[in-house]
Amino acid sequence: MYRLRLFAIRHARAFEVAYQALEKCMVLLDPVFSRIGYQRVETPVALLESGVKSLLFDCKMCGQCVLSSTGMSCPMNCPKELRNGPCGGVRPGGFCEVKPEMKCVWALAWDGAARMKHGDRISVVLPPVERNLKGTSSWLRVSREKAEKQRADRNARKEAMATSFPEARKIEPAAVPLASEQEGKSGT
């Protein structure tokens, strides 16, 4: 597992691209998930996510995945479970003070983030872990939130278009004559 975790960090850019593609697919599947019901889809998606992420990243399924912000190094692998690290006890060579045989999760995170296109996200302070989400699918939660935001944006654009046209007619009434205005001119 540890070797695969190091592999994932060394290839953080490729995993970042793969995650972005997966996220787009999950957002596109939102109508299907909505029809089936997110509660019904949660268990199989969480099992799939757990299998993939446990193998590649030694994921602990906290339900709030931040791999894309931490260079594909899961901060839950830190013995102290530091969400924003590293702690002050990193040993020479970047080794952990609690598990001296293990490289510090955060030293690896900075290495992985340096390889990623959006590696600057590592400097954003992350909120504490919500323990009640443990074991749930972060893939499903993130894609659902993005799909809801896209729906809200589309509805806002439609609303803006619908409300702006009458305002435009008040400002410049002759710009686009209404059908009834054209009929009146041709009849005279």
Rosetta constraint file for C-alpha pairs under 8 A:
AtomPair CA 1 CA 5 HARMONIC 6.19 0.50
AtomPair CA 1 CA 55 HARMONIC 6.49 0.50
AtomPair CA 1 CA 56 HARMONIC 7.35 0.50
AtomPair CA 1 CA 57 HARMONIC 7.83 0.50
AtomPair CA 1 CA 58 HARMONIC 6.39 0.50
AtomPair CA 2 CA 6 HARMONIC 6.31 0.50
AtomPair CA 2 CA 58 HARMONIC 7.43 0.50
AtomPair CA 3 CA 7 HARMONIC 6.15 0.50
AtomPair CA 4 CA 8 HARMONIC 6.15 0.50
AtomPair CA 4 CA 55 HARMONIC 7.24 0.50
AtomPair CA 4 CA 56 HARMONIC 5.54 0.50
AtomPair CA 4 CA 57 HARMONIC 6.97 0.50
AtomPair CA 5 CA 9 HARMONIC 6.42 0.50
AtomPair CA 5 CA 56 HARMONIC 5.68 0.50
AtomPair CA 5 CA 57 HARMONIC 4.76 0.50
AtomPair CA 5 CA 58 HARMONIC 6.39 0.50
AtomPair CA 5 CA 73 HARMONIC 7.32 0.50
AtomPair CA 6 CA 10 HARMONIC 6.20 0.50
AtomPair CA 7 CA 11 HARMONIC 6.20 0.50
AtomPair CA 8 CA 12 HARMONIC 5.72 0.50
AtomPair CA 8 CA 15 HARMONIC 7.15 0.50
AtomPair CA 8 CA 56 HARMONIC 6.41 0.50
AtomPair CA 8 CA 57 HARMONIC 6.69 0.50
AtomPair CA 8 CA 72 HARMONIC 6.43 0.50
AtomPair CA 8 CA 73 HARMONIC 7.88 0.50
AtomPair CA 9 CA 71 HARMONIC 6.29 0.50
AtomPair CA 9 CA 72 HARMONIC 5.42 0.50
AtomPair CA 9 CA 73 HARMONIC 6.26 0.50
AtomPair CA 9 CA 108 HARMONIC 6.99 0.50
AtomPair CA 9 CA 109 HARMONIC 7.38 0.50
AtomPair CA 9 CA 111 HARMONIC 7.38 0.50
AtomPair CA 9 CA 112 HARMONIC 4.82 0.50
AtomPair CA 10 CA 111 HARMONIC 7.88 0.50
AtomPair CA 10 CA 112 HARMONIC 6.19 0.50
AtomPair CA 10 CA 115 HARMONIC 7.72 0.50
AtomPair CA 11 CA 15 HARMONIC 6.52 0.50
AtomPair CA 11 CA 112 HARMONIC 7.59 0.50
AtomPair CA 11 CA 115 HARMONIC 7.66 0.50
AtomPair CA 12 CA 16 HARMONIC 6.01 0.50
AtomPair CA 12 CA 71 HARMONIC 6.01 0.50
AtomPair CA 12 CA 72 HARMONIC 5.78 0.50
AtomPair CA 12 CA 112 HARMONIC 5.49 0.50
AtomPair CA 12 CA 113 HARMONIC 7.24 0.50
AtomPair CA 12 CA 115 HARMONIC 6.19 0.50
AtomPair CA 12 CA 116 HARMONIC 5.97 0.50
AtomPair CA 13 CA 17 HARMONIC 6.38 0.50
AtomPair CA 13 CA 112 HARMONIC 7.99 0.50
AtomPair CA 13 CA 115 HARMONIC 5.77 0.50
AtomPair CA 13 CA 116 HARMONIC 4.49 0.50
AtomPair CA 13 CA 117 HARMONIC 6.69 0.50
AtomPair CA 14 CA 18 HARMONIC 6.23 0.50
AtomPair CA 15 CA 19 HARMONIC 5.98 0.50
AtomPair CA 15 CA 72 HARMONIC 7.62 0.50
AtomPair CA 16 CA 20 HARMONIC 6.25 0.50
AtomPair CA 16 CA 68 HARMONIC 6.35 0.50
AtomPair CA 16 CA 72 HARMONIC 7.96 0.50
AtomPair CA 16 CA 116 HARMONIC 6.92 0.50
AtomPair CA 17 CA 21 HARMONIC 6.34 0.50
AtomPair CA 18 CA 22 HARMONIC 6.19 0.50
AtomPair CA 19 CA 23 HARMONIC 6.02 0.50
AtomPair CA 20 CA 24 HARMONIC 6.30 0.50
AtomPair CA 21 CA 25 HARMONIC 6.36 0.50
AtomPair CA 22 CA 26 HARMONIC 6.16 0.50
AtomPair CA 23 CA 27 HARMONIC 6.17 0.50
AtomPair CA 23 CA 139 HARMONIC 7.21 0.50
AtomPair CA 23 CA 142 HARMONIC 7.97 0.50
AtomPair CA 23 CA 143 HARMONIC 6.12 0.50
AtomPair CA 24 CA 28 HARMONIC 6.22 0.50
AtomPair CA 24 CA 143 HARMONIC 7.75 0.50
AtomPair CA 25 CA 29 HARMONIC 6.22 0.50
AtomPair CA 26 CA 30 HARMONIC 6.49 0.50
AtomPair CA 26 CA 139 HARMONIC 7.69 0.50
AtomPair CA 26 CA 140 HARMONIC 7.26 0.50
AtomPair CA 26 CA 143 HARMONIC 5.66 0.50
AtomPair CA 27 CA 143 HARMONIC 4.91 0.50
AtomPair CA 27 CA 144 HARMONIC 6.62 0.50
AtomPair CA 27 CA 146 HARMONIC 6.77 0.50
AtomPair CA 27 CA 147 HARMONIC 5.45 0.50
AtomPair CA 28 CA 147 HARMONIC 7.83 0.50
AtomPair CA 29 CA 33 HARMONIC 6.21 0.50
AtomPair CA 30 CA 34 HARMONIC 5.91 0.50
AtomPair CA 30 CA 143 HARMONIC 7.50 0.50
AtomPair CA 30 CA 144 HARMONIC 6.53 0.50
AtomPair CA 30 CA 147 HARMONIC 6.56 0.50
AtomPair CA 31 CA 35 HARMONIC 6.22 0.50
AtomPair CA 32 CA 36 HARMONIC 6.22 0.50
AtomPair CA 33 CA 37 HARMONIC 5.64 0.50
AtomPair CA 33 CA 38 HARMONIC 5.71 0.50
AtomPair CA 33 CA 41 HARMONIC 6.74 0.50
AtomPair CA 34 CA 38 HARMONIC 6.06 0.50
AtomPair CA 36 CA 40 HARMONIC 6.81 0.50
AtomPair CA 36 CA 41 HARMONIC 7.21 0.50
AtomPair CA 37 CA 41 HARMONIC 6.47 0.50
AtomPair CA 38 CA 42 HARMONIC 5.90 0.50
AtomPair CA 39 CA 43 HARMONIC 7.68 0.50
AtomPair CA 41 CA 45 HARMONIC 6.15 0.50
AtomPair CA 42 CA 46 HARMONIC 5.83 0.50
AtomPair CA 42 CA 136 HARMONIC 7.15 0.50
AtomPair CA 42 CA 137 HARMONIC 6.56 0.50
AtomPair CA 42 CA 140 HARMONIC 7.26 0.50
AtomPair CA 43 CA 47 HARMONIC 6.14 0.50
AtomPair CA 43 CA 136 HARMONIC 7.83 0.50
AtomPair CA 44 CA 48 HARMONIC 6.25 0.50
AtomPair CA 45 CA 49 HARMONIC 5.99 0.50
AtomPair CA 45 CA 137 HARMONIC 6.55 0.50
AtomPair CA 45 CA 140 HARMONIC 7.33 0.50
AtomPair CA 46 CA 50 HARMONIC 5.87 0.50
AtomPair CA 46 CA 135 HARMONIC 7.16 0.50
AtomPair CA 46 CA 136 HARMONIC 5.83 0.50
AtomPair CA 46 CA 137 HARMONIC 4.55 0.50
AtomPair CA 47 CA 51 HARMONIC 6.18 0.50
AtomPair CA 48 CA 52 HARMONIC 6.28 0.50
AtomPair CA 49 CA 53 HARMONIC 5.86 0.50
AtomPair CA 49 CA 137 HARMONIC 6.78 0.50
AtomPair CA 49 CA 139 HARMONIC 7.50 0.50
AtomPair CA 50 CA 54 HARMONIC 5.53 0.50
AtomPair CA 50 CA 59 HARMONIC 7.21 0.50
AtomPair CA 50 CA 61 HARMONIC 6.43 0.50
AtomPair CA 51 CA 55 HARMONIC 6.21 0.50
AtomPair CA 52 CA 56 HARMONIC 6.27 0.50
AtomPair CA 53 CA 57 HARMONIC 5.30 0.50
AtomPair CA 53 CA 58 HARMONIC 6.44 0.50
AtomPair CA 53 CA 59 HARMONIC 5.30 0.50
AtomPair CA 54 CA 58 HARMONIC 4.29 0.50
AtomPair CA 54 CA 59 HARMONIC 4.41 0.50
AtomPair CA 54 CA 60 HARMONIC 6.97 0.50
AtomPair CA 55 CA 59 HARMONIC 7.60 0.50
AtomPair CA 57 CA 72 HARMONIC 7.08 0.50
AtomPair CA 57 CA 73 HARMONIC 6.71 0.50
AtomPair CA 57 CA 74 HARMONIC 6.51 0.50
AtomPair CA 58 CA 74 HARMONIC 7.36 0.50
AtomPair CA 58 CA 77 HARMONIC 7.35 0.50
AtomPair CA 59 CA 74 HARMONIC 6.34 0.50
AtomPair CA 59 CA 76 HARMONIC 7.44 0.50
AtomPair CA 59 CA 77 HARMONIC 7.53 0.50
AtomPair CA 60 CA 76 HARMONIC 6.39 0.50
AtomPair CA 60 CA 77 HARMONIC 7.42 0.50
AtomPair CA 61 CA 65 HARMONIC 7.59 0.50
AtomPair CA 61 CA 134 HARMONIC 5.94 0.50
AtomPair CA 61 CA 135 HARMONIC 5.10 0.50
AtomPair CA 61 CA 136 HARMONIC 6.94 0.50
AtomPair CA 61 CA 137 HARMONIC 7.62 0.50
AtomPair CA 62 CA 76 HARMONIC 7.66 0.50
AtomPair CA 62 CA 129 HARMONIC 7.41 0.50
AtomPair CA 62 CA 130 HARMONIC 8.00 0.50
AtomPair CA 62 CA 131 HARMONIC 7.18 0.50
AtomPair CA 62 CA 133 HARMONIC 6.39 0.50
AtomPair CA 62 CA 134 HARMONIC 4.29 0.50
AtomPair CA 62 CA 135 HARMONIC 6.04 0.50
AtomPair CA 62 CA 136 HARMONIC 7.34 0.50
AtomPair CA 63 CA 133 HARMONIC 4.98 0.50
AtomPair CA 63 CA 134 HARMONIC 4.99 0.50
AtomPair CA 63 CA 135 HARMONIC 5.84 0.50
AtomPair CA 63 CA 136 HARMONIC 4.88 0.50
AtomPair CA 63 CA 137 HARMONIC 5.60 0.50
AtomPair CA 63 CA 138 HARMONIC 4.89 0.50
AtomPair CA 64 CA 129 HARMONIC 7.16 0.50
AtomPair CA 64 CA 130 HARMONIC 7.84 0.50
AtomPair CA 64 CA 133 HARMONIC 7.31 0.50
AtomPair CA 64 CA 138 HARMONIC 5.43 0.50
AtomPair CA 65 CA 74 HARMONIC 7.94 0.50
AtomPair CA 65 CA 138 HARMONIC 5.89 0.50
AtomPair CA 66 CA 70 HARMONIC 6.22 0.50
AtomPair CA 66 CA 74 HARMONIC 7.23 0.50
AtomPair CA 67 CA 71 HARMONIC 6.16 0.50
AtomPair CA 67 CA 72 HARMONIC 4.39 0.50
AtomPair CA 67 CA 73 HARMONIC 5.95 0.50
AtomPair CA 67 CA 74 HARMONIC 5.82 0.50
AtomPair CA 68 CA 72 HARMONIC 5.95 0.50
AtomPair CA 68 CA 121 HARMONIC 7.99 0.50
AtomPair CA 69 CA 113 HARMONIC 7.36 0.50
AtomPair CA 69 CA 118 HARMONIC 7.86 0.50
AtomPair CA 69 CA 119 HARMONIC 6.77 0.50
AtomPair CA 69 CA 120 HARMONIC 7.89 0.50
AtomPair CA 69 CA 121 HARMONIC 5.03 0.50
AtomPair CA 69 CA 122 HARMONIC 5.00 0.50
AtomPair CA 70 CA 74 HARMONIC 7.01 0.50
AtomPair CA 70 CA 75 HARMONIC 7.54 0.50
AtomPair CA 70 CA 106 HARMONIC 7.87 0.50
AtomPair CA 70 CA 109 HARMONIC 5.02 0.50
AtomPair CA 70 CA 110 HARMONIC 7.07 0.50
AtomPair CA 70 CA 112 HARMONIC 7.26 0.50
AtomPair CA 70 CA 113 HARMONIC 6.11 0.50
AtomPair CA 70 CA 119 HARMONIC 7.71 0.50
AtomPair CA 70 CA 121 HARMONIC 7.50 0.50
AtomPair CA 70 CA 122 HARMONIC 5.35 0.50
AtomPair CA 71 CA 108 HARMONIC 7.55 0.50
AtomPair CA 71 CA 109 HARMONIC 4.65 0.50
AtomPair CA 71 CA 110 HARMONIC 6.36 0.50
AtomPair CA 71 CA 111 HARMONIC 6.90 0.50
AtomPair CA 71 CA 112 HARMONIC 3.89 0.50
AtomPair CA 71 CA 113 HARMONIC 3.83 0.50
AtomPair CA 71 CA 114 HARMONIC 7.40 0.50
AtomPair CA 71 CA 115 HARMONIC 7.62 0.50
AtomPair CA 71 CA 116 HARMONIC 6.90 0.50
AtomPair CA 71 CA 119 HARMONIC 6.70 0.50
AtomPair CA 71 CA 122 HARMONIC 7.44 0.50
AtomPair CA 72 CA 109 HARMONIC 6.67 0.50
AtomPair CA 72 CA 112 HARMONIC 6.28 0.50
AtomPair CA 72 CA 113 HARMONIC 7.55 0.50
AtomPair CA 73 CA 105 HARMONIC 6.34 0.50
AtomPair CA 73 CA 106 HARMONIC 7.45 0.50
AtomPair CA 73 CA 108 HARMONIC 6.45 0.50
AtomPair CA 73 CA 109 HARMONIC 5.01 0.50
AtomPair CA 73 CA 112 HARMONIC 7.21 0.50
AtomPair CA 74 CA 78 HARMONIC 7.94 0.50
AtomPair CA 74 CA 105 HARMONIC 7.19 0.50
AtomPair CA 74 CA 109 HARMONIC 7.92 0.50
AtomPair CA 75 CA 81 HARMONIC 6.17 0.50
AtomPair CA 75 CA 82 HARMONIC 6.24 0.50
AtomPair CA 75 CA 83 HARMONIC 5.78 0.50
AtomPair CA 75 CA 84 HARMONIC 7.95 0.50
AtomPair CA 75 CA 105 HARMONIC 6.22 0.50
AtomPair CA 75 CA 106 HARMONIC 7.07 0.50
AtomPair CA 76 CA 81 HARMONIC 4.77 0.50
AtomPair CA 76 CA 82 HARMONIC 7.00 0.50
AtomPair CA 76 CA 83 HARMONIC 7.29 0.50
AtomPair CA 77 CA 81 HARMONIC 6.49 0.50
AtomPair CA 77 CA 105 HARMONIC 6.70 0.50
AtomPair CA 78 CA 82 HARMONIC 6.28 0.50
AtomPair CA 78 CA 104 HARMONIC 7.27 0.50
AtomPair CA 78 CA 105 HARMONIC 5.74 0.50
AtomPair CA 79 CA 98 HARMONIC 6.78 0.50
AtomPair CA 79 CA 99 HARMONIC 7.67 0.50
AtomPair CA 82 CA 86 HARMONIC 7.37 0.50
AtomPair CA 82 CA 87 HARMONIC 7.60 0.50
AtomPair CA 83 CA 126 HARMONIC 6.48 0.50
AtomPair CA 83 CA 127 HARMONIC 7.57 0.50
AtomPair CA 83 CA 128 HARMONIC 6.57 0.50
AtomPair CA 83 CA 129 HARMONIC 7.50 0.50
AtomPair CA 84 CA 125 HARMONIC 6.38 0.50
AtomPair CA 84 CA 126 HARMONIC 6.33 0.50
AtomPair CA 85 CA 106 HARMONIC 5.82 0.50
AtomPair CA 86 CA 90 HARMONIC 7.24 0.50
AtomPair CA 86 CA 104 HARMONIC 7.59 0.50
AtomPair CA 86 CA 105 HARMONIC 7.74 0.50
AtomPair CA 86 CA 106 HARMONIC 5.14 0.50
AtomPair CA 86 CA 107 HARMONIC 7.11 0.50
AtomPair CA 89 CA 96 HARMONIC 7.10 0.50
AtomPair CA 89 CA 97 HARMONIC 5.41 0.50
AtomPair CA 90 CA 94 HARMONIC 5.83 0.50
AtomPair CA 90 CA 95 HARMONIC 5.80 0.50
AtomPair CA 90 CA 96 HARMONIC 5.34 0.50
AtomPair CA 90 CA 97 HARMONIC 5.69 0.50
AtomPair CA 90 CA 104 HARMONIC 6.67 0.50
AtomPair CA 91 CA 95 HARMONIC 4.96 0.50
AtomPair CA 91 CA 96 HARMONIC 6.07 0.50
AtomPair CA 91 CA 97 HARMONIC 6.00 0.50
AtomPair CA 91 CA 100 HARMONIC 7.85 0.50
AtomPair CA 94 CA 103 HARMONIC 5.72 0.50
AtomPair CA 94 CA 104 HARMONIC 5.68 0.50
AtomPair CA 94 CA 107 HARMONIC 5.90 0.50
AtomPair CA 95 CA 99 HARMONIC 7.78 0.50
AtomPair CA 95 CA 100 HARMONIC 5.75 0.50
AtomPair CA 95 CA 101 HARMONIC 6.93 0.50
AtomPair CA 95 CA 102 HARMONIC 5.79 0.50
AtomPair CA 95 CA 103 HARMONIC 4.13 0.50
AtomPair CA 95 CA 104 HARMONIC 4.94 0.50
AtomPair CA 96 CA 100 HARMONIC 5.07 0.50
AtomPair CA 96 CA 101 HARMONIC 7.36 0.50
AtomPair CA 96 CA 102 HARMONIC 5.82 0.50
AtomPair CA 96 CA 103 HARMONIC 5.59 0.50
AtomPair CA 96 CA 104 HARMONIC 4.55 0.50
AtomPair CA 96 CA 105 HARMONIC 7.80 0.50
AtomPair CA 103 CA 107 HARMONIC 7.13 0.50
AtomPair CA 103 CA 108 HARMONIC 7.03 0.50
AtomPair CA 104 CA 108 HARMONIC 6.36 0.50
AtomPair CA 105 CA 109 HARMONIC 6.06 0.50
AtomPair CA 106 CA 110 HARMONIC 6.20 0.50
AtomPair CA 107 CA 111 HARMONIC 6.47 0.50
AtomPair CA 108 CA 112 HARMONIC 6.14 0.50
AtomPair CA 109 CA 113 HARMONIC 5.96 0.50
AtomPair CA 109 CA 122 HARMONIC 7.98 0.50
AtomPair CA 110 CA 114 HARMONIC 6.17 0.50
AtomPair CA 110 CA 122 HARMONIC 7.38 0.50
AtomPair CA 111 CA 115 HARMONIC 6.92 0.50
AtomPair CA 112 CA 116 HARMONIC 6.71 0.50
AtomPair CA 112 CA 119 HARMONIC 7.81 0.50
AtomPair CA 113 CA 118 HARMONIC 7.56 0.50
AtomPair CA 113 CA 119 HARMONIC 4.18 0.50
AtomPair CA 113 CA 120 HARMONIC 7.08 0.50
AtomPair CA 113 CA 122 HARMONIC 6.72 0.50
AtomPair CA 114 CA 119 HARMONIC 5.65 0.50
AtomPair CA 114 CA 120 HARMONIC 7.95 0.50
AtomPair CA 115 CA 119 HARMONIC 6.94 0.50
AtomPair CA 120 CA 124 HARMONIC 7.92 0.50
AtomPair CA 130 CA 134 HARMONIC 7.63 0.50
AtomPair CA 137 CA 141 HARMONIC 6.45 0.50
AtomPair CA 138 CA 142 HARMONIC 5.96 0.50
AtomPair CA 139 CA 143 HARMONIC 6.11 0.50
AtomPair CA 140 CA 144 HARMONIC 5.98 0.50
AtomPair CA 141 CA 145 HARMONIC 6.19 0.50
AtomPair CA 142 CA 146 HARMONIC 6.20 0.50
AtomPair CA 143 CA 147 HARMONIC 6.05 0.50
AtomPair CA 144 CA 148 HARMONIC 6.13 0.50
AtomPair CA 145 CA 149 HARMONIC 6.18 0.50
AtomPair CA 146 CA 150 HARMONIC 6.15 0.50
AtomPair CA 147 CA 151 HARMONIC 6.21 0.50
AtomPair CA 148 CA 152 HARMONIC 6.16 0.50
AtomPair CA 149 CA 153 HARMONIC 6.12 0.50
AtomPair CA 150 CA 154 HARMONIC 6.18 0.50
AtomPair CA 151 CA 155 HARMONIC 6.17 0.50
AtomPair CA 152 CA 156 HARMONIC 6.08 0.50
AtomPair CA 153 CA 157 HARMONIC 6.22 0.50
AtomPair CA 154 CA 158 HARMONIC 6.24 0.50
AtomPair CA 155 CA 159 HARMONIC 6.08 0.50
AtomPair CA 156 CA 160 HARMONIC 6.05 0.50
AtomPair CA 157 CA 161 HARMONIC 6.16 0.50
AtomPair CA 158 CA 162 HARMONIC 6.17 0.50
AtomPair CA 159 CA 163 HARMONIC 6.15 0.50
AtomPair CA 160 CA 164 HARMONIC 5.90 0.50
AtomPair CA 161 CA 165 HARMONIC 6.47 0.50
AtomPair CA 162 CA 166 HARMONIC 7.80 0.50
AtomPair CA 163 CA 167 HARMONIC 7.06 0.50
AtomPair CA 164 CA 168 HARMONIC 6.22 0.50
AtomPair CA 165 CA 169 HARMONIC 6.37 0.50
AtomPair CA 166 CA 170 HARMONIC 6.46 0.50
AtomPair CA 167 CA 171 HARMONIC 6.46 0.50
AtomPair CA 168 CA 172 HARMONIC 6.01 0.50
AtomPair CA 168 CA 173 HARMONIC 7.44 0.50
AtomPair CA 169 CA 173 HARMONIC 4.51 0.50
AtomPair CA 169 CA 174 HARMONIC 7.74 0.50
AtomPair CA 169 CA 175 HARMONIC 7.66 0.50
AtomPair CA 169 CA 176 HARMONIC 7.90 0.50
AtomPair CA 173 CA 177 HARMONIC 7.29 0.50
AtomPair CA 177 CA 181 HARMONIC 5.87 0.50
AtomPair CA 177 CA 182 HARMONIC 6.51 0.50
AtomPair CA 178 CA 182 HARMONIC 6.50 0.50
AtomPair CA 179 CA 183 HARMONIC 6.26 0.50
AtomPair CA 180 CA 184 HARMONIC 6.26 0.50
AtomPair CA 181 CA 185 HARMONIC 6.55 0.50
AtomPair CA 182 CA 186 HARMONIC 6.41 0.50
AtomPair CA 183 CA 187 HARMONIC 6.19 0.50
AtomPair CA 184 CA 188 HARMONIC 6.63 0.50
